Amino acid sequence: MVKRELIRLLKAAVLCIAFCALLALGVALLLRTPLLSGLKAYLYRLLLLDALCCLLLLAVVVFVWIKTNEPFGISLSSAVLCVGLSTLLMALFLSLGPMTIERSYTIYSLAEMRDSSQEVYSAQEMKGRFIDGFIEEANENQKRIDEQVSVGNLEPVDGGYKITSKGKRLIDMMRLVEAVFPVPDKTCIYPNGN
């Protein structure tokens, strides 16, 4: 009996891996379409596309499992749980993979160094190139402001921006998380050293 359960568990793990691959393919293809392209927050678009692919995959799984009686020796409930687990794993991957590429100081700096004929940079040169290239030329600062306005953390006021109560709650929540999982440099969460 234990051997049979281990085999079923192994089949479910393989099914989760297959579902992760299908979800990744679905999100990758949908990112190349205009679907949800109006969202300012890239992470939200990634997660919504993952959820959409999850629903499509769930519909296919239910259809296949209803038409066939426990394919691969896995019950419908186990297959549905595999879809859910795969969706969560893909959300984690999307948050830690593509999302960091879009926002990372490190990735930008390394990519610029890789594509440059200059081999050695001083720290000041790296800072200047990042500010000139990433922040100013790519207008990343305004993109981040627009993103925060679209999610409701900032609101435009008299030619400027004001943090909303939602934005304040987000910072309070992040400070609580930081209290449990301390970061080595607290200036990102306590800019004035408070």
FENSULZI-V960616 format. One record per residue. D_LAST is the distance of its C-alpha to the last C-alpha in Angstrom with 1 decimal. Layout:
D_LAST + D_LAST
This chain:
59.1 + 56.0 + 57.2 + 57.6 + 54.1 + 52.7 + 54.7 + 53.3 + 49.8 + 50.4 + 51.9 + 48.9 + 46.6 + 48.8 + 48.7 + 44.9 + 45.0 + 47.6 + 45.6 + 42.4 + 44.7 + 46.1 + 42.7 + 41.5 + 44.7 + 44.4 + 40.8 + 41.8 + 44.9 + 43.2 + 40.5 + 43.5 + 44.5 + 43.1 + 42.2 + 38.7 + 38.2 + 36.9 + 33.6 + 30.8 + 28.7 + 30.6 + 29.2 + 30.5 + 33.8 + 34.0 + 33.3 + 35.7 + 38.4 + 37.9 + 38.4 + 41.4 + 43.0 + 42.3 + 44.3 + 47.1 + 47.3 + 47.3 + 50.2 + 52.1 + 51.5 + 52.8 + 55.8 + 56.7 + 56.3 + 58.4 + 61.1 + 61.3 + 61.1 + 58.2 + 58.2 + 57.2 + 57.6 + 54.2 + 54.0 + 52.6 + 49.7 + 48.8 + 49.0 + 46.7 + 44.2 + 44.5 + 43.8 + 40.6 + 39.4 + 40.3 + 38.4 + 35.2 + 35.7 + 36.3 + 33.1 + 31.2 + 33.1 + 32.6 + 28.8 + 28.7 + 31.7 + 32.5 + 29.1 + 27.5 + 30.4 + 29.6 + 25.9 + 25.7 + 24.9 + 26.7 + 29.8 + 30.1 + 29.9 + 32.3 + 34.7 + 34.9 + 35.6 + 38.2 + 40.0 + 40.0 + 42.7 + 40.2 + 39.5 + 36.8 + 33.7 + 31.2 + 27.5 + 27.6 + 30.5 + 28.9 + 25.8 + 28.2 + 30.5 + 27.7 + 26.5 + 30.1 + 31.5 + 29.0 + 26.7 + 29.3 + 32.7 + 31.9 + 29.7 + 27.1 + 24.3 + 26.6 + 27.6 + 24.1 + 23.7 + 27.1 + 26.3 + 23.3 + 25.6 + 28.3 + 26.3 + 24.9 + 21.2 + 21.8 + 24.6 + 26.4 + 26.3 + 28.3 + 28.3 + 24.6 + 22.5 + 20.3 + 18.3 + 20.4 + 19.8 + 20.8 + 18.1 + 15.4 + 17.1 + 17.1 + 13.3 + 13.1 + 15.9 + 14.5 + 11.4 + 14.1 + 16.2 + 13.6 + 13.3 + 17.1 + 17.5 + 14.8 + 14.7 + 15.1 + 12.8 + 9.4 + 9.1 + 11.3 + 9.3 + 5.7 + 7.5 + 5.5 + 3.8 + 0.0
